[in-house]
Amino acid sequence: MKKVLITLVVIMFVISSLVGCKAPEAPPTTPPAVPPTAPPIVPPVAPPVAPPVAPPVAVPEEPYYQGKTITMVNNTAPGGGTDIWARLLARHLPKFIPGSPAVICRNMTAGGGIVAVNYVYEVARPDGLVLLSGSLTPVVMNVLRTSDVTYHMEEMPCVLGFSGATVLVTKPEFAKDAKDLMDAEGLIFGREGPATGSALPVIWAIELLGFPVEKFVWGYTGGGPARLAFLSGEINIHQESVLGYNTSLLPYVETGEVVALFQSGILDTEGNVIRDPSAPDIPTLEEVYEEIHGELPSGSTYDVYKVLVVGMRNCGKYLTFPPGTPDHIIDIWHRAVRDMANDSEFMEQFHRMSPGVEMLLYEDFPGLWESTLNPPAGVVALAKKVLIEKYGAVFD
């Protein structure tokens, strides 16, 4: 038993020794220092870039007259000199106006053509789509101020015209030349009315030369109807614009059926009356007067003739617009008529009707239109007095 106890004590001692004598712990080790690392390098970020944008494409502005129709109002009947001229312009103008608009002619003959001018002046919009292709009659009536005139042509911009004389004709059985006219019998003259541009050349020729006219017939609607009346014998003395003469009466003159007596003439740059280049073989009234009376005409009656008949031939044919038509539209027309006047095809056809005559571009003659429409007051007063007392004209 004693051995057993000793053995147990020895075992317990050994165990406790083993437990109490464990190896010393190694000191804690510090991990090796890691050198500090630089912050990561981040590449710079470019600012956002918008996708490329194509430059705007310029859209050409559509010409003002593109797809439009222009109405050219004519104050005379079809077939007269003004109507012939207007229709020639209507055929050629579209190719010179940007946008190539259609151009149509409309004849308005009521009131001796005055209704046409009143319409363009008062009713038509100033948008360049309506204009007047006019004769001398509205210009004369603008000056004389007959009772039915409400327009003021000096307020209507004018872009184109041409000066041309008038020609007095008759039948050979009444007179073979101007001297014969002084003793002619049974002469009948007719036109729209006494205070019109178509009648004044004849009336003032009567006043100057003194040849007898038995009867006056008023009420024709223009040169065309009056010409037909002359050719048919309804009247036997007739006044025609040089354009109408060359296009419609010259063949009758060449066959001897009609006699050209004299022309009004036109003014040269110095104010002298000369023969119209379109009728170079026809004498002027001044030449005829000198042949008959042995001296050149003078005095107040001649002043009226020279101012209201010859001087106003600058307005014998013209294109004019409603008052207030914007400048940019008038500028389009200034360029168009200039280009047309430089076009060989147009001028060839124009000169076929009026040889030697050039277009009058009013842009080149500022103030001419307005000055022609404002003759001396004394001339106007005398003209009205004679027309009222001798020819039955009615004024305001």
Secondary structure as GFF3:
##gff-version 3
##sequence-region A 1 396
A	DSSP	alpha_helix	2	20	.	.	.	ID=ss1
A	DSSP	beta_strand	69	74	.	.	.	ID=ss2
A	DSSP	alpha_helix	81	92	.	.	.	ID=ss3
A	DSSP	three_ten_helix	93	96	.	.	.	ID=ss4
A	DSSP	beta_strand	102	107	.	.	.	ID=ss5
A	DSSP	three_ten_helix	110	113	.	.	.	ID=ss6
A	DSSP	alpha_helix	114	122	.	.	.	ID=ss7
A	DSSP	beta_strand	130	134	.	.	.	ID=ss8
A	DSSP	alpha_helix	136	144	.	.	.	ID=ss9
A	DSSP	three_ten_helix	153	155	.	.	.	ID=ss10
A	DSSP	beta_strand	158	162	.	.	.	ID=ss11
A	DSSP	beta_strand	166	170	.	.	.	ID=ss12
A	DSSP	alpha_helix	178	181	.	.	.	ID=ss13
A	DSSP	beta_strand	188	191	.	.	.	ID=ss14
A	DSSP	alpha_helix	200	209	.	.	.	ID=ss15
A	DSSP	beta_strand	215	218	.	.	.	ID=ss16
A	DSSP	alpha_helix	223	232	.	.	.	ID=ss17
A	DSSP	beta_strand	237	241	.	.	.	ID=ss18
A	DSSP	alpha_helix	242	244	.	.	.	ID=ss19
A	DSSP	pi_helix	245	249	.	.	.	ID=ss20
A	DSSP	alpha_helix	250	254	.	.	.	ID=ss21
A	DSSP	beta_strand	259	263	.	.	.	ID=ss22
A	DSSP	beta_strand	266	267	.	.	.	ID=ss23
A	DSSP	beta_strand	273	274	.	.	.	ID=ss24
A	DSSP	alpha_helix	285	293	.	.	.	ID=ss25
A	DSSP	alpha_helix	300	304	.	.	.	ID=ss26
A	DSSP	pi_helix	305	310	.	.	.	ID=ss27
A	DSSP	three_ten_helix	311	315	.	.	.	ID=ss28
A	DSSP	beta_strand	317	320	.	.	.	ID=ss29
A	DSSP	alpha_helix	327	341	.	.	.	ID=ss30
A	DSSP	alpha_helix	344	353	.	.	.	ID=ss31
A	DSSP	beta_strand	360	361	.	.	.	ID=ss32
A	DSSP	three_ten_helix	362	364	.	.	.	ID=ss33
A	DSSP	alpha_helix	368	372	.	.	.	ID=ss34
A	DSSP	alpha_helix	377	391	.	.	.	ID=ss35
###
